[in-house]
Amino acid sequence: MNDDHTDFSKENILVVDDVPDNLRLLTKILTDRGYKVRPVTTGKLALWGARGTTPPDLILLDIMMPGMNGYEVCEQLKADEHTRDIPVIFLSALNDVSDKIRAFSVGGVDYITKPFQEEEVLARVETHLNQRRMQTRLEEQNQELAEAARLREDVERMTRHDLKTPLNAIIGFPRIMMTDDNVSAKHLEYLKVIEKSGMMMLEMINLSLDMFRMERGVYQFQPVPVNVSQVIRRVINDTEPLVMAKKRLSVRILTNGKPSGSEEDFSVHGEELLCYSMLANLIKNAFEASPERERITIELADEEEMSVIRIHNRGMVPEDIRDRFFDKYVTSGKKSGTGLGTYSARLIAETQGGSIHLDTSEEKGTTVTVRLPSCQSSVVSCQLQRTADSGQQATDETTLTSDRLKALPGECRVDLKTAAEMTSPKEANAVIDRIREHDEPLADALACLVRKYRFDIIQELF
């Protein structure tokens, strides 16, 4: 027995050779090393042994055998999902380069030429078994991580659900108490703050559940006209006591290049809670990143059938996170930062059929640009819409037709149908970019439907 501390007692090797002397020699070499060895003399027996209840950890396979040769045995092993991952080392007297190339092409991991040296056989066997051990361990770790992730998600979902129960009292009792004539004006304000805080917490819990669905592409987006001008002012009012007063910042809001009034109507096609959460994260980031006594500029503009929101501050995003600014868990210089704010903003923008972009430099400061479908483009620019009373569908018969879809490459059709079923703007736009190479007018019409989040109509075209 070898002095090596590695335990080989549970690993077994299938040795396939039609020459009994070779089998005996290889069996002795490997058994002395501590392996369990199963010798067989034909290709058929090799397949039977590999597919048994205890598959081998490695196979040593001769090539020149009567009936079924080693190449054919290996091809069948690799074609079977139950045996394809077993490493196969060819061991043959054939020494031509073409023989070795064929051995690797059918799935072999190594090639030993006869007559062989004991040390070489053991070294190669141990090398590939070690790789298999590591692969098996990685698969086990991946499975453990997947199970841990599922458990964490289950716990998070239960926690979110359980948090709603005490919120019923936090939100409900202040409303009851405010109807009491004996409540003073001062206490009435306190009750309003409690109620508002409870509502905000409820919105945060609901949004966290929505984020979970967005990540998995199963969020049911229900767009309506949202006045983002009013949403922005609400965000600023909610944030001002925390940051603005301390840093003495000012805010300027422009709509299509002109100062925006408090009653300004600048609407997008989206959901109010999503827009609030996205803009709250981005505006709060701008406040925190801005130097003191500076101005935050928020510009609203209509551009190319999209509503554009630009949030600018004089700060600069650190260079080490610029390329990953909207990725999950990316943060820099924040002791309490989670790295989820900008990630959620990107997820929300894309869920609403839009996009988000960062531009930062020491000279210009930082501008985050969000593009969302505008209400006007959602209503008039598409060639297809639903009537409210009859539900009938009007289409441009020369563009949005089933025949036009059928003329596309099969892969494009399958991917578009999948994206529509997933209701995923990101996946759909990626497919539309490919469709544009084949049919640009059709791509434009489909892109418009995606901006409207009308995946139901795309599905009907199939």
C-alpha atoms as one frame of an Amber mdcrd trajectory, in Angstrom:
protein
   0.000   0.000   0.000   1.233   3.494  -0.800   2.259   5.957   1.946   0.069
   8.655   0.369  -2.598   9.821   2.815  -5.258  10.104   0.115  -8.057   7.574
   0.649  -8.746   5.686  -2.589 -10.745   2.909  -0.929 -14.107   4.132  -2.218
 -13.043   4.891  -5.798 -13.411   2.204  -8.415 -11.893   1.898 -11.854 -13.230
  -0.080 -14.802 -10.380  -1.585 -16.853 -11.227  -2.781 -20.370  -8.719  -4.897
 -22.334  -9.089  -8.104 -24.338  -5.597  -9.308 -23.358  -5.724 -11.178 -19.991
  -2.067 -10.416 -19.138  -2.706  -6.670 -19.533  -5.792  -6.926 -17.327  -3.919
  -8.764 -14.587  -1.038  -6.259 -14.622  -3.257  -3.169 -14.560  -5.479  -4.691
 -11.876  -2.458  -5.379  -9.646  -0.996  -1.882 -10.146  -4.268  -0.151  -9.281
  -5.258  -2.540  -6.466  -1.870  -2.070  -4.779  -2.540   1.664  -4.956  -5.798
   1.207  -3.043  -8.386   1.384  -5.794 -11.252  -1.008  -6.354 -10.786  -2.478
  -9.830 -13.324  -4.155 -12.135 -11.626  -5.846 -15.129 -13.634  -6.731 -18.267
 -12.539  -8.088 -21.650 -15.096  -6.706 -24.152 -16.750  -3.461 -25.114 -20.240
  -4.791 -24.354 -19.200  -5.788 -20.825 -17.665  -2.349 -20.407 -20.975  -0.641
 -21.274 -22.860  -2.988 -18.959 -20.464  -2.258 -16.091 -20.521   1.518 -16.640
 -24.339   1.608 -16.668 -24.759  -0.526 -13.569 -25.969   0.513 -10.141 -22.416
   1.496  -9.142 -20.835   3.353 -12.081 -17.030   3.579 -12.130 -15.173   6.754
 -11.192 -12.828   6.295 -14.167 -12.405   3.950 -17.153  -9.150   2.674 -18.633
 -10.066   1.619 -22.179  -8.168  -0.331 -24.806  -8.861   0.531 -28.467  -8.182
  -2.613 -30.490 -10.728  -5.172 -29.282 -12.859  -7.730 -31.170 -16.489  -6.836
 -31.786 -16.796  -3.305 -30.430 -13.588  -1.242 -30.398 -12.670   1.376 -27.805
 -13.747   4.338 -29.954 -17.262   2.909 -30.300 -17.464   2.166 -26.571 -16.467
   5.725 -25.704 -18.965   7.239 -28.171 -21.791   5.259 -26.567 -20.675   6.241
 -23.076 -20.658   9.928 -23.993 -24.073   9.672 -25.664 -25.649   8.377 -22.437
 -26.503  11.055 -19.847 -25.835   8.568 -17.040 -22.246   7.816 -18.142 -21.144
  10.878 -20.142 -19.279  12.451 -17.196 -17.114   9.402 -16.428 -13.530  10.206
 -17.501 -12.126   7.778 -20.096  -8.378   7.245 -20.487  -7.428   5.379 -23.647
  -4.613   2.845 -23.248  -3.421   1.429 -26.582  -0.464   0.231 -28.611  -1.579
   2.534 -31.447   0.890   5.395 -31.573  -0.169   7.359 -34.635  -1.196  11.002
 -34.162  -4.479  10.380 -35.996  -5.359   7.634 -33.495  -4.792   9.996 -30.573
  -6.796  12.773 -32.234  -9.714  10.412 -32.773  -9.513   9.273 -29.146  -9.900
  12.845 -27.914 -12.597  13.641 -30.485 -14.866  10.844 -29.208 -14.562  12.093
 -25.626 -11.381  10.683 -24.100  -9.608  12.807 -21.484  -6.145  11.245 -21.897
  -4.114   8.732 -23.933  -1.433   6.310 -22.672   0.691   4.388 -25.161   1.594
   0.706 -24.610   3.954  -0.549 -23.364   3.204   1.677 -20.376   5.115   2.580
 -17.229   3.465   1.936 -13.858   4.314   5.405 -12.572   2.788   7.050 -15.654
  -0.449   5.097 -15.366  -0.823   5.942 -11.669   0.026   9.617 -12.206  -2.537
  10.057 -14.982  -5.217   8.077 -13.199  -4.767  10.108 -10.013  -4.752  13.397
 -11.950  -8.109  12.725 -13.589  -9.668  11.253 -10.490  -8.621  14.354  -8.574
 -10.290  16.529 -11.214 -13.431  14.415 -10.899 -13.369  14.792  -7.117 -13.123
  18.555  -7.448 -15.915  18.636 -10.035 -18.145  16.520  -7.800 -17.423  18.784
  -4.837 -18.201  21.890  -6.889 -21.505  20.375  -7.974 -22.334  19.584  -4.349
 -21.413  23.118  -3.280 -23.520  24.590  -6.074 -26.445  22.459  -4.943 -25.926
  23.572  -1.344 -25.775  27.219  -2.427 -28.931  26.823  -4.505 -30.748  25.262
  -1.552 -29.484  28.028   0.759 -30.658  30.658  -1.720 -34.090  29.053  -1.926
 -34.302  28.942   1.867 -33.260  32.586   2.138 -35.869  33.599  -0.432 -38.555
  31.629   1.405 -37.591  33.285   4.701 -37.585  36.726   3.092 -41.013  36.169
   1.565 -42.399  34.966   4.910 -40.801  37.905   6.714 -42.311  40.395   4.279
 -45.702  38.750   4.696 -45.472  38.699   8.502 -44.430  42.371   8.644 -47.755
  43.388   7.152 -49.735  42.117  10.181 -48.434  44.647  12.782 -48.670  47.376
  10.139 -52.440  46.999  10.164 -52.488  48.466  13.673 -49.865  51.123  12.922
 -51.894  52.367   9.949 -55.407  51.689  11.262 -55.342  53.031  14.850 -54.114
  56.555  13.947 -57.071  56.889  11.567 -59.467  55.923  14.366 -57.790  58.254
  16.879 -57.877  61.196  14.469 -61.690  61.069  14.521 -61.698  61.781  18.283
 -62.684  65.392  19.053 -60.358  65.442  22.074 -57.155  65.040  19.995 -55.115
  68.226  20.038 -53.750  69.785  16.860 -50.211  68.831  17.903 -51.149  65.191
  18.511 -53.121  65.154  15.283 -49.930  65.983  13.387 -48.107  63.185  15.217
 -50.831  60.720  14.226 -50.573  61.808  10.598 -46.804  61.206  10.689 -47.354
  57.714  12.153 -49.945  56.895   9.507 -47.742  58.221   6.705 -44.731  56.259
   7.982 -46.818  53.102   8.164 -48.036  53.582   4.611 -44.467  54.146   3.409
 -43.338  50.946   5.123 -46.229  49.033   3.551 -45.223  50.372   0.140 -41.616
  49.290   0.766 -42.718  45.750   1.679 -44.938  45.511  -1.371 -42.147  46.840
  -3.576 -39.656  44.290  -2.214 -42.055  41.518  -3.248 -42.393  43.149  -6.659
 -38.602  43.328  -7.016 -38.439  39.589  -6.398 -40.906  39.052  -9.248 -39.083
  41.480 -11.555 -35.805  39.603 -11.149 -37.533  36.422 -12.260 -39.387  38.067
 -15.135 -42.854  37.274 -13.747 -43.913  40.744 -12.594 -47.350  41.716 -13.933
 -46.817  45.281 -15.133 -50.028  47.356 -15.242 -49.139  50.761 -16.694 -51.230
  53.902 -16.297 -50.426  57.594 -16.868 -48.132  58.754 -14.036 -47.340  62.434
 -13.528 -43.639  62.148 -12.674 -43.416  65.898 -12.101 -45.638  65.493  -9.043
 -43.836  62.300  -8.019 -40.507  64.147  -8.084 -41.858  66.950  -5.872 -43.184
  64.362  -3.442 -39.770  62.667  -3.326 -38.057  66.014  -2.663 -40.493  66.872
   0.139 -39.920  63.472   1.756 -36.132  63.727   1.434 -35.531  67.399   2.277
 -35.466  67.098   6.080 -32.862  64.331   5.848 -30.295  65.753   3.480 -31.061
  69.056   1.818 -31.122  71.265   4.907 -27.923  69.748   6.289 -25.949  70.267
   3.062 -27.769  73.475   2.077 -28.630  72.172  -1.366 -31.100  73.647  -3.824
 -33.149  71.912  -6.501 -34.139  73.170  -9.938 -36.748  71.337 -11.997 -37.001
  72.015 -15.729 -39.609  70.741 -18.173 -38.531  70.870 -21.825 -35.974  73.535
 -20.969 -38.284  75.789 -18.906 -38.746  76.080 -15.123 -41.392  73.599 -14.018
 -44.430  74.787 -12.067 -45.995  72.884  -9.191 -48.976  71.950 -11.372 -46.863
  70.826 -14.339 -48.102  67.667 -16.027 -45.284  65.497 -17.362 -46.647  61.982
 -17.566 -45.131  58.627 -18.418 -46.653  55.224 -19.051 -45.843  53.319 -15.846
 -46.835  52.572 -12.254 -46.757  55.292  -9.601 -45.214  53.172  -6.834 -42.454
  51.964  -9.158 -41.742  55.489 -10.387 -41.643  56.817  -6.821 -39.239  54.131
  -5.639 -36.954  54.543  -8.669 -36.833  58.351  -8.461 -36.482  58.328  -4.652
 -33.356  56.164  -4.948 -31.838  58.271  -7.727 -32.659  61.674  -6.196 -31.474
  60.615  -2.735 -28.221  59.400  -4.335 -27.821  62.781  -6.021 -28.354  64.603
  -2.706 -25.833  62.396  -0.907 -23.214  62.623  -3.680 -23.479  66.370  -4.216
 -20.944  68.724  -2.599 -22.394  71.191  -0.102 -24.155  74.393  -1.234 -24.621
  73.054  -4.779 -27.709  72.739  -6.975 -29.397  69.513  -8.038 -30.946  69.847
 -11.499 -33.782  67.593 -12.616 -34.695  67.926 -16.296 -37.832  66.493 -17.883
 -37.959  66.353 -21.670 -39.879  64.697 -24.506 -37.441  63.049 -26.911 -38.150
  60.579 -29.732 -41.417  59.199 -28.342 -39.861  58.749 -24.901 -40.072  60.753
 -21.693 -36.573  61.553 -20.472 -35.645  62.321 -16.852 -32.126  63.623 -16.161
 -30.894  64.001 -12.577 -27.644  65.968 -12.282 -25.380  66.763  -9.357 -21.847
  68.154  -9.146 -20.404  65.049  -7.500 -18.498  62.312  -9.327 -18.995  58.541
  -9.200 -15.773  56.745  -8.139 -13.947  55.261 -11.097 -13.830  51.746  -9.637
 -17.634  51.328  -9.765 -18.614  53.335 -12.854 -18.947  50.314 -15.135 -20.910
  48.471 -12.426 -22.961  51.389 -11.098 -26.333  49.708 -11.736 -25.232  46.189
 -10.751 -26.450  44.424  -7.642 -24.637  45.085  -4.323 -22.250  47.654  -5.838
 -21.456  50.505  -3.447 -18.503  52.731  -2.598 -17.795  54.943   0.392 -21.157
  54.354   2.145 -21.002  52.741   5.578 -24.689  51.840   5.465 -25.030  51.350
   1.719 -26.493  48.084   0.432 -25.768  48.570  -3.262 -29.424  47.870  -4.077
 -30.686  51.406  -4.758 -29.316  51.915  -8.251 -29.807  48.234  -9.060 -33.512
  48.489  -8.215 -33.735  51.716 -10.256 -32.388  49.901 -13.316 -34.692  46.939
 -12.743 -37.724  49.233 -12.410 -36.815  51.277 -15.497 -36.429  48.135 -17.616
 -39.615  46.574 -16.215 -41.503  49.685 -17.341 -40.101  49.359 -20.852 -37.390
  51.970 -20.376 -33.668  52.300 -19.819 -31.187  54.003 -17.514 -27.741  55.470
 -18.193 -24.877  57.034 -16.220 -22.589  59.859 -17.352 -19.978  61.069 -14.851
 -16.756  63.060 -14.891 -14.846  65.455 -12.654 -15.571  68.387 -14.974 -19.299
  67.841 -15.567 -20.386  66.020 -12.425 -22.854  63.133 -12.628 -26.023  62.763
 -14.690 -28.326  59.770 -14.468 -30.681  59.590 -17.452 -33.891  57.573 -17.333
 -35.971  56.984 -20.457 -39.547  55.781 -20.077 -42.412  55.405 -22.561 -44.371
  58.650 -22.711 -48.154  58.625 -22.581 -48.378  60.358 -25.965 -46.134  57.844
 -27.726 -48.022  55.009 -26.062 -51.274  56.299 -27.506 -50.481  57.662 -30.955
 -47.155  56.433 -32.248 -47.911  52.728 -32.325 -49.650  51.274 -35.301 -51.819
  49.136 -33.033 -54.156  50.023 -30.155 -57.169  48.738 -28.248 -60.500  50.544
 -28.162 -61.905  50.902 -24.657 -65.482  49.977 -25.449 -65.230  47.045 -27.836
 -61.748  45.725 -27.199 -61.197  45.447 -30.969 -57.654  45.581 -32.262 -56.546
  47.963 -35.005 -53.403  46.932 -36.845 -51.246  48.110 -39.689 -52.001  45.174
 -41.957 -48.775  45.636 -43.915 -46.545  45.492 -40.842 -47.937  43.709 -37.799
 -49.128  40.440 -39.312 -48.545  36.788 -38.582 -47.099  36.356 -42.073 -44.404
  38.927 -41.332 -43.476  36.994 -38.200 -43.437  33.688 -40.078 -40.963  35.162
 -42.565 -38.421  35.701 -39.774 -35.713  33.127 -38.962 -37.047  30.392 -36.708
 -34.725  31.296 -33.842 -35.970  34.907 -33.818 -39.594  33.755 -33.716 -38.991
  31.344 -30.854 -37.034  33.915 -28.816 -39.638  36.646 -29.428 -42.470  34.345
 -28.366 -40.562  33.369 -25.223 -39.852  37.021 -24.350 -43.522  37.901 -24.873
 -44.636  35.052 -22.615 -42.126  36.211 -19.978 -43.361  39.839 -20.401 -39.696
  40.878 -20.312 -38.861  44.204 -22.059 -35.131  43.505 -21.774 -35.349  40.090
 -23.471 -37.830  41.360 -26.071 -35.684  44.341 -27.057 -32.655  42.083 -27.482
 -34.635  39.898 -29.910 -36.026  42.966 -31.721 -32.478  44.200 -32.340 -31.848
  40.936 -34.214 -35.161  41.174 -36.062 -34.179  44.638 -37.263 -31.530  43.039
 -39.481 -34.273  41.173 -41.367 -37.325  43.477 -41.207 -36.807  46.994 -39.853
 -40.456  48.187 -40.101 -41.622  45.104 -38.228 -38.923  45.665 -35.589 -40.097
  49.286 -35.123 -43.714  48.196 -34.676 -42.749  45.446 -32.209 -40.528  47.843
 -30.249 -43.485  50.171 -29.915 -45.613  47.367 -28.481 -42.884  46.554 -25.978
 -42.737  50.205 -24.906 -46.497  49.999 -24.311 -46.008  46.696 -22.484 -48.512
  45.124 -24.885 -47.032  41.649 -24.820 -50.552  40.254 -25.058 -50.822  41.597
 -28.613 -47.446  40.131 -29.609 -48.593  36.766 -28.275 -51.793  36.997 -30.328
 -49.751  37.505 -33.521 -48.330  34.010 -33.056
